[in-house]
C-alpha cells in the first residue's frame, strides 16, 4: 500500500512539474476540453447522469471501454466515432508528456 501512495505522489509531482512547460499546459487544457465536451454531449443527448457521462468519456478515451454504457442514438454513435478518433491522440500525448516530466527531475 505505501508503494501505491508513493506512485500517486510521483504522478502528481510530474504533473505539477509539467505546468512549467507551455506545451504541457496546452495538452492539459485540451484534455479538459475533450472530457468536458464529451460529458456535456452524453449528458444532454444520451440523457446519462453527469457521472456516467464523464465515466464513459474517460473509459472510452483511455481505451478501457468496459461496455457497460453504450450510446443508443444514431447521433451518439456518430459522435462517439469522431470523439474516439480525435480524443485518443490527445490523451496519449498528455500521458506521454506526464511520463516525460516524471523522468526529468528539474
N, C-alpha and C positions, 0 to 999 in steps of 0.2 A: 504494500500500500504506500509506503513512503516513496518508492520509486515512481509511482503514478503521479504523486504530488510534485516531485522534482521535475518530471516531464512537463507537467502543466505550467510550472513556474518558468521553465526553459522556453516553452512556447510563447508565453506572454512577454518575456524579455525580448524574444526575437521580433515579435510584433511591434513592441514599443521602439526597438532599435530601427525597425523598418520605417517608422514615421519620419525619420530624418531624411529619407530618400524620396524625392518628388515622384519618381516612377511608382514606388510602393504606395504612396498616398492616392495616386490616380487609380491603381488597381483596387485598393481598399474601397474607394467610393464607387467604382464600377460594380464591385461585388454587392455593396449595399443597394445600389440602384437596381441591379438584376433581381436580387432577392425581394426587394420591395415591390417592383413591378409585377413579378410573378405572384406574390402574395395577394396583391390587390386584384389582379385578374381572376385568380381562382376563387377568391372570396366572393366577388360580385358575379362572375359568370357561372361558376360551378356551384355557388351557394354553399361553400365549405366554411367552416369556422376559421377565424384568423390563425389559430394554432395549426389546424390541419393544412391550411394553405401554405404557411411557412414550412411546415414539416415536409410537405410534398416537394416544395422547391428545393430544399436542402438535400433530401434523399435523391431527387432526380439529378441535380447538378453535380453531386458527388459520385454519381453512377452507382449508388447503392440500390435504389429502386426496389423497395420491398414489394410493391404491387398491391398494398392494402388500400391505396387510394388510386382511382383511375378516372380521368376526365370522361364525362358522359356525353357532353355536347360535341357536335362537329367542330364548332369554333374552338372549344377547349382542346380538342385533339390537334387541330392545326396549329394553335398557339404553342402547344407542348413541343411539337416537332421543331418549330423555329426557336423556341426557348432553349431546348437541349443543344441544338447546333450552335447557337451563339453563346450560351451561358457556360458550357463546359470549358471552352477555351479560356474564358475569363477566370473561372475558378482554378483551373490548372496553373495559369500564370500567377495567380495570387499565392497558391500553395508553394509554387516554385520560389517566389520572392521571399516567403516566410522561411523556407529552407535555406536560401542564400544568406539571410540575415541571422539565422540560427548558427551558421558555420562561422560567420565573422564575429569577432569579439569587440570590435570598436564601437 
